[in-house]
């Protein structure tokens, strides 16, 4: 598994300490801000309702696709395609007994 390292400075008592932080995939996806990342996130998010649950499910879907695109080197243009989307995945239909 690939881990992204974020180096940051923490201030305490007027002293600065270098700290390492390994953010979760969903955190990385939430703060993705290049133009291609923003367009990719919007392509995914349009398939979800505009409410809290829909936005969180969309972000989860985007984070999976985002990490896979980075790991595979396929780029942001592959994100939001129906073949990659959790929204378009087949759903199990519950059969209730009579």
C-alpha positions as CSV (number, residue, x, y, z in Angstrom):
1,X,0.0,0.0,0.0
2,X,1.2,3.5,-0.9
3,X,1.3,6.0,1.9
4,X,1.5,9.8,1.3
5,X,3.6,11.6,3.8
6,X,2.8,15.2,4.7
7,X,5.5,17.1,6.4
8,X,4.2,20.0,8.5
9,X,5.4,22.4,11.2
10,X,3.8,22.5,14.6
11,X,4.3,25.5,16.8
12,X,4.4,25.2,20.6
13,X,5.8,27.8,22.9
14,X,7.3,29.8,20.1
15,X,9.3,26.7,18.9
16,X,8.6,24.9,15.7
17,X,8.7,21.1,15.4
18,X,8.7,19.2,12.2
19,X,5.9,16.6,12.2
20,X,5.0,13.8,9.8
21,X,1.4,13.0,9.0
22,X,-0.1,10.2,6.9
23,X,-3.6,11.4,5.9
24,X,-6.3,8.9,5.0
25,X,-7.4,8.5,1.4
26,X,-10.7,10.3,2.0
27,X,-8.8,13.3,3.5
28,X,-6.6,13.5,0.4
29,X,-9.6,13.3,-1.9
30,X,-11.4,16.0,0.1
31,X,-8.5,18.5,-0.3
32,X,-7.5,17.6,-3.9
33,X,-7.4,21.1,-5.6
34,X,-5.7,21.0,-8.9
35,X,-8.0,21.8,-11.9
36,X,-8.0,18.2,-13.1
37,X,-8.7,16.9,-9.6
38,X,-11.6,19.3,-9.1
39,X,-13.1,18.3,-12.5
40,X,-12.7,14.6,-11.6
41,X,-14.3,15.1,-8.2
42,X,-17.2,17.0,-9.7
43,X,-17.8,14.2,-12.3
44,X,-18.1,11.7,-9.5
45,X,-20.2,13.9,-7.2
46,X,-22.8,14.7,-9.8
47,X,-24.0,11.1,-9.5
48,X,-25.0,11.5,-5.9
49,X,-27.8,13.5,-4.2
50,X,-27.0,17.0,-2.9
51,X,-27.4,16.1,0.8
52,X,-25.0,15.2,3.5
53,X,-25.3,11.4,2.9
54,X,-25.0,11.8,-0.8
55,X,-21.9,14.1,-0.5
56,X,-20.2,11.6,1.8
57,X,-20.9,8.6,-0.4
58,X,-19.7,10.6,-3.4
59,X,-16.5,11.6,-1.6
60,X,-15.9,8.0,-0.6
61,X,-16.4,6.9,-4.3
62,X,-14.1,9.6,-5.5
63,X,-11.4,8.8,-2.9
64,X,-11.3,5.1,-4.1
65,X,-11.0,6.2,-7.7
66,X,-8.6,9.0,-6.9
67,X,-6.2,6.7,-5.1
68,X,-6.4,4.0,-7.8
69,X,-5.7,6.6,-10.5
70,X,-2.7,7.9,-8.7
71,X,-1.3,4.4,-8.0
72,X,-1.9,3.2,-11.6
73,X,-0.7,6.4,-13.2
74,X,-3.9,6.5,-15.3
75,X,-4.5,10.2,-14.5
76,X,-7.6,12.1,-13.4
77,X,-9.4,11.7,-16.8
78,X,-10.1,8.1,-15.9
79,X,-12.1,9.2,-12.8
80,X,-15.8,9.4,-13.0
81,X,-16.2,6.9,-15.8
82,X,-19.3,4.6,-15.2
83,X,-17.1,1.5,-15.2
84,X,-15.3,2.8,-12.1
85,X,-18.2,4.2,-10.2
86,X,-19.7,2.6,-7.1
87,X,-23.0,4.3,-8.0
88,X,-23.2,2.3,-11.2
89,X,-22.2,-1.0,-9.6
90,X,-24.9,-3.7,-9.6
91,X,-26.9,-3.8,-6.4
92,X,-28.2,-6.9,-4.7
93,X,-32.0,-7.0,-4.6
94,X,-33.3,-8.2,-1.3
95,X,-35.9,-11.0,-1.7
96,X,-38.1,-11.1,1.3
97,X,-40.0,-14.3,2.1
98,X,-43.8,-14.1,1.8
